[in-house]
Amino acid sequence: MSARTRELFALVPAALLLSAGFAAIFLSRGDLLGGLNGTNDVSAVSLTYGGIFLGVCVAAHLVLRVALPDADPYLFPLVALLASFGLVEIYRIDAELARQQATWFVIGVVAMAGTIVVLRDHGKLERYRYTIALAGIGLLVLPRLFSPTNGAYLAIKVGSISIQPAEFAKIAIVVFLASYLRDTRQVLVLGATRVLGVTIPPLKHFGPLLLVWGTAMLLLFFIRDIGSSVMFFGAFLAMVYIATDRLSFVVIGLLLFFGGAYLVAGHIGHISDRIEAWHRPFLESNFRPSNGVGGSYQLAQGLFAQGDGGIFGKGFGGAVLELPKGQCGATAQLCTLLPAPHTDFIYAVIVNELGLIGAAGLLCVYLLVVQRGFKIAMLARDSFSKLLAAGLTTVFALQVFVIVGGVTKVIPLTGVTLPFVSYGGSSVLANFVLLALLLLVSNRARREA
Amino acid sequence: MNKPITRVFLVTMLMFAVLVGATSWWTVVDANSLRTDHGGQNERALLRGLKVRRGVIRAADNSVIARSVKNNEGIYSRRYPQGDLFGHPIGYSYTSLGQTGVERYYQEDLAGKVSDVDSLLGGLTGKDQGGDNLQTTLVPAAQRQAEQLIAAASPVAGGAAVALDPQTGAVRIMASVPGFDPNAIRQPGALARLNKDNQRKPLVNRALQFGYAPGSTMKVVTLTAALDSGKYRLDTPVDGRNNAKISGVPLRNDFDEDFPAIDLTTALAKSVNTVFAQVAEKLGKQTMRKYMERFGFDKKPQLDYPKDAMSAAGVYGDRGQLLKPTSDKVDIGRLGIGQDQLQVPALQMAQVAAAVANRGRLMKPHIGARLVDRDGRTTKTIDPALQAKVMSEQTAAEVTQAMVAVVQRGTGTQAQIPGVQVAGKTGTAETATGTGTKNKLWFIAFAPAADPKIAIAVTVNDVVGFGGDVVAPIAKQLIQTLLNEKKP
């Protein structure tokens, strides 16, 4: 069976999962009675949604079949699985948001196909590496021009659409680093001096690395976003390590990062508040801060939601997300029990409704995507491809870690999306472009192999 | 370059393992603590409860005390059709205010503990889930009469009445005046207003909290200790002269009467202070403590009611701390006649009467009778259970004999019921010294003396007079009502 045929068959379970998920939601809402009365809404509508989803996926599959016949057969079905998971969960939270997310899913698939068709060969990216790097940094700094949300500069508003440039910047910066490290990996090691058994890279080449570190610190300082800076810097360290095979670089990098972060965190109230909220989320003064700003309400509610889920979860529709009417204040915001359930805290909702089992399953799907990503990096022949695939995979994995770790109180909480699952156009779009690049690398690697 | 890639992948796997581990921590290891230890923060159980039909609470005559009604948004709220009649024993249950009283004690049964399997099946079948109904032992007619009579006797300071079935421990009356209407509690600010009413204190359940000195009704406890310990017999002659020195301070008898040499039966019938104070001193603190504890003093009642809403009957020190009867600070003689900072809620004195009535065997008091599910099946029955064997049958018979004498020819003649032999004891505790003092008046009784069906304690506060004049007639009427009540 060819790679593409395997891909085609693997898409069917994802579509079935989507149908089953919608059916479960309709059932939990008590629409079953309508079904018994002969309208059969449950099966008809669920299967229709599943059919449309399968149609979109098969269309994308056909593009891949023509353009990238040798690309990894499992990546796209795994991503489709994640997306179906997200669509069902978002639909359960808000049907209108799910409709928008479905639209973004289609646009994302088109963007993936477009990237593949237009680029054809990811090697072209190397030629524009400085342009791409500048664009990446520009995208990061752009939100600074707009007003902050929750103390961080994360989004820019164009009309009614809110764009999160960091989602795109992560790809640009990985592309630049892959290209830059391909050129300098030899000199970083060979030109280095060894002091007490520790490899110190030559100053000339150390400069650009310091620049990356500085960028990460700047990110922390300017856009006040711990999550993004952890993602970028983590991916950068992983790529340096892969490029040079020197652990000392990673250690130096980590020391620099934590040292800088410590200094910066002390000077930005927003970040030290976050850390205090993370440290003691159930403290009443953190839970309901007197000034009403920040605090740990969201984190604590997320943890309560997870505890509520238990091992098997409450089932779709089982999580309590809102206070009933008449029991809360006048505004809709006061009626929210768990803030941002469709974006930052979708993981908590998933744990609440599908339990530890469902969440572990979701994390396994992510791990499989990551495994395919690193596999592609290992199969790739040239350094740029290797670094690009490994970098994109790392940044993807770190994004999952930052948000899931934040929601589960492993690390201080910062708002990034859960790739392909959280609601958000920028996220879906950027991650489909990331997927397209991985598929491009994979196609070349497996063709040559 | 593949080796470092493998290592980075391994690190990634480790990080994901940490995520699964953290999720397991919150969903399994710490889940219970997250659910229960964060009151006021985690309101999921409460919110889920809004959509569940709470069980109906019924009185002994099957009339509805509390029920849940659904509004057009599918949210239930509690209604109490009998108004303020059962405000104290039953309490209230509102999402914003939580639960009190029996509503709180039977919370899990009334709200329905929904298992995962049930909720899955319920979701599939669309069946309305709900809690069990609670059948109680309370008798509305007697409860109403108790509240009216106490309110008539003492409208502001109020009082309490508790009636028990001595053979089973079933609570037939639990009245506390002034009361409150649990329907009114849900109005904004209503609870705060009631809380601030320091003159009437309508939220204090006087049957279970903040007791008063039981006065001479305590002599039943002292008499029990005297007879059951074998140190006295009913016909033992005792010295009942006025102004005998108790703990170095002379003690007065009512109307300063002298009883140079009388037997214990007459001493109880005439309620002679000096006799029982001297008896208590002779018996000593250890013996008094032993019998008080058997009757249930010094510990919170074993009633099916929230523990923190009940106080233990006993001697309280200056700083409000509970003292053991063996403490140095206790004047055992005055304790033996129900003075000396004794604070005893009405339930405790009803239990004293009930223990004597049931041949020395004190039964655990209970308001709940049984839990019934929506299909009418009984899911749980609250069976009679022995709380303590207080005294021998012989002692119980002798104490009964003395208590019958109280009603026949002593201070409690106003509790006589034609055709029914009543055993009782009066009590009058002085609130403050001075002329025309307002007293805390008591009467405890059980009837019929030969085969007791009802044991009762009635108390009213701040009334001029004696327990035998004011409270004995109330107890009498309540006993009559309860004895005439048809068994459901």
Interface residues (C-beta under 8 A of the other chain):
Chain A: L27 S28 G30 L32 L33 A238 Y241 I242 A243 D245 F282 E284 F287 A300 Q301 L303 F304 A305 Q306 G307 D308 G309 G310 I311 F312 K314 G315 G317 G318 V320 L323 P324 K325 G326 Q327 L337 V351 G355 L356 A359 A360 L363 Y366 L367 V370 Q371 F374 A377 M378 S383 K386 L387 A390 T394 A397 V400 F401 V404 G405 T408 K409 V410
Chain B: M1 N2 K3 P4 I5 T6 R7 V8 F9 T12 M13 M15 F16 V18 L19 V20 A22 T23 S24 W25 W26 T27 V28 D30 A31 N32 S33 L34 R35 H38 Q41 N42 E43 R44 L47 R48 L50 E73 I75 T95 S96 D116 S119 L120 G123 L124 G126
